[in-house]
Amino acid sequence: MSGVDVTQLKILIVEDNVHFRTLIFSILQALGIADLEEARDGSEALEILDELTPDLVILDWKMEGMDGVECVRQIRTLNGVNRFAPIIMVTGYTETSLKKEARDAGVDDFLGKPISPQSLLGRIVSVMDNRRPFYETDGYFGPDRRSKAEKHSGTEQRKTQRPPVQKA
């Protein structure tokens, strides 16, 4: 059983395609989520985040102007609690190298297109129920990029284990 009541979430949808943005909006409304905000691109999303503190950001990868990966990088550099916002990237590009690029920008999880109400709800619940600690290094701020708590058996290991960053 999930510990999150999705109907109480405040969600920012960032999508340049009006039809897909409307589809996501409609699915979320049908799931009982009423507190929804929309942005047409990454730049508009950052403007909205000056005034809004969402519980979750759902954004597209490929957008005109500022794309989703750059938007995630910018969100992770914000001051305040919005830099900790969980982010689900919705994309038709699911190649491993592209997922790594987005995860290295600070994405929490992915959802491949096409989407369904079940897949969107499942991803939202998974991200909200399984919040990973945030870490900050010289070139990264975001959720722990390791999705599984497995002991590393290879030769490359961290020099030191940094403590997670806490919300202020």
C-alpha positions as CSV (number, residue, x, y, z in Angstrom):
1,M,0.0,0.0,0.0
2,S,1.3,3.4,-0.9
3,G,2.0,6.0,1.7
4,V,1.3,8.9,-0.6
5,D,-2.1,10.4,-1.3
6,V,-1.6,11.6,-4.9
7,T,-4.8,13.7,-4.8
8,Q,-3.0,16.0,-2.4
9,L,0.0,16.6,-4.6
10,K,0.9,19.9,-6.3
11,I,2.4,19.1,-9.7
12,L,4.1,21.2,-12.3
13,I,3.9,19.9,-15.8
14,V,6.5,21.1,-18.2
15,E,5.8,20.2,-21.9
16,D,6.1,22.2,-25.1
17,N,3.6,20.1,-27.1
18,V,0.1,21.4,-26.2
19,H,-1.5,18.0,-27.0
20,F,0.8,16.0,-24.8
21,R,0.6,18.6,-22.0
22,T,-3.2,18.4,-22.2
23,L,-3.0,14.6,-22.1
24,I,-0.9,14.6,-19.0
25,F,-3.1,17.2,-17.4
26,S,-6.2,15.2,-18.1
27,I,-4.8,12.0,-16.8
28,L,-3.7,13.7,-13.6
29,Q,-7.2,15.3,-13.2
30,A,-8.8,11.9,-13.7
31,L,-6.5,10.5,-11.0
32,G,-8.0,13.1,-8.6
33,I,-5.1,15.5,-8.7
34,A,-6.5,19.1,-8.9
35,D,-3.5,21.2,-7.9
36,L,-1.8,21.4,-11.3
37,E,0.4,24.1,-13.0
38,E,1.6,24.1,-16.6
39,A,4.7,25.5,-18.3
40,R,5.4,25.5,-22.0
41,D,9.1,25.1,-21.7
42,G,12.0,25.1,-19.3
43,S,12.3,28.8,-19.1
44,E,8.7,29.3,-18.1
45,A,9.0,26.5,-15.6
46,L,11.9,28.3,-13.9
47,E,9.7,31.5,-13.7
48,I,6.9,29.5,-12.2
49,L,9.2,28.0,-9.6
50,D,10.0,31.5,-8.4
51,E,6.4,31.6,-7.0
52,L,5.4,27.9,-6.7
53,T,6.7,25.1,-4.6
54,P,5.5,21.9,-6.3
55,D,5.6,18.4,-4.7
56,L,6.6,17.0,-8.1
57,V,7.8,18.2,-11.5
58,I,6.9,16.2,-14.6
59,L,8.8,17.4,-17.7
60,D,9.5,16.5,-21.2
61,W,13.1,16.0,-22.5
62,K,13.0,17.5,-26.0
63,M,11.5,21.0,-25.9
64,E,12.0,24.2,-27.9
65,G,14.2,26.6,-26.2
66,M,15.5,25.2,-22.9
67,D,15.2,21.4,-23.0
68,G,14.3,19.2,-20.1
69,V,17.9,18.2,-19.1
70,E,19.0,21.8,-18.9
71,C,15.8,22.7,-17.0
72,V,16.7,20.0,-14.5
73,R,20.2,21.3,-14.1
74,Q,18.8,24.8,-13.5
75,I,16.2,23.5,-11.0
76,R,19.0,21.7,-9.0
77,T,20.9,25.0,-8.7
78,L,18.0,27.0,-7.3
79,N,18.1,28.2,-3.7
80,G,15.5,26.9,-1.3
81,V,13.3,23.7,-1.3
82,N,12.5,23.6,-5.0
83,R,16.0,22.3,-5.8
84,F,14.9,19.1,-3.9
85,A,11.7,18.7,-5.9
86,P,11.3,15.2,-7.3
87,I,11.5,15.2,-11.1
88,I,10.1,12.6,-13.5
89,M,11.3,13.0,-17.1
90,V,8.8,11.9,-19.7
91,T,10.5,11.0,-23.0
92,G,10.4,9.0,-26.1
93,Y,14.2,8.8,-25.9
94,T,15.0,5.8,-23.7
95,E,18.5,4.9,-24.7
96,T,20.8,4.1,-21.8
97,S,23.2,6.9,-22.6
98,L,20.4,9.5,-22.6
99,K,19.1,8.2,-19.4
100,K,22.5,8.5,-17.8
101,E,22.8,12.1,-19.1
102,A,19.4,13.0,-17.5
103,R,20.2,11.2,-14.3
104,D,23.5,13.1,-14.2
105,A,21.5,16.3,-14.4
106,G,19.4,15.3,-11.4
107,V,16.3,13.5,-12.7
108,D,14.7,11.2,-10.1
109,D,13.1,8.8,-12.6
110,F,11.9,8.3,-16.2
111,L,8.7,7.5,-17.9
112,G,8.8,6.4,-21.6
113,K,6.3,7.5,-24.1
114,P,3.6,6.5,-24.9
115,I,2.2,6.8,-21.4
116,S,-0.9,5.4,-19.8
117,P,-2.8,6.5,-16.7
118,Q,-1.4,3.3,-14.9
119,S,2.2,4.0,-15.9
120,L,2.0,7.6,-14.9
121,L,0.4,6.9,-11.5
122,G,2.8,4.0,-10.9
123,R,5.8,6.3,-11.5
124,I,4.5,9.1,-9.4
125,V,3.8,6.7,-6.5
126,S,7.2,5.1,-6.9
127,V,9.1,8.4,-6.9
128,M,7.1,9.9,-4.0
129,D,7.3,6.7,-1.8
130,N,10.9,6.0,-2.5
131,R,12.7,9.3,-2.1
132,R,16.4,8.9,-2.4
133,P,18.8,11.1,-0.4
134,F,20.4,14.1,-2.2
135,Y,24.1,14.5,-2.6
136,E,26.2,17.4,-3.7
137,T,29.6,17.0,-5.3
138,D,31.7,19.4,-7.4
139,G,29.7,18.7,-10.5
140,Y,26.4,17.3,-9.3
141,F,23.5,18.0,-7.0
142,G,20.5,15.7,-6.9
143,P,19.1,12.4,-5.7
144,D,21.5,9.5,-5.2
145,R,22.0,8.2,-8.8
146,R,22.1,4.6,-7.5
147,S,18.6,3.2,-7.8
148,K,19.5,0.0,-5.9
149,A,21.2,-0.4,-2.5
150,E,23.8,-2.9,-3.7
151,K,27.4,-3.1,-2.5
152,H,29.8,-2.1,-5.3
153,S,32.2,-5.0,-6.2
154,G,34.3,-3.2,-8.9
155,T,37.6,-1.5,-8.5
156,E,36.3,2.0,-8.9
157,Q,34.9,3.3,-5.6
158,R,34.3,6.6,-3.9
159,K,37.3,8.0,-2.0
160,T,34.9,9.0,0.8
161,Q,31.2,8.7,1.4
162,R,29.7,12.1,1.6
163,P,26.7,12.7,3.9
164,P,23.4,13.4,2.2
165,V,22.3,17.0,1.9
166,Q,19.4,18.0,4.1
167,K,16.7,20.5,3.1
168,A,17.2,23.8,4.9
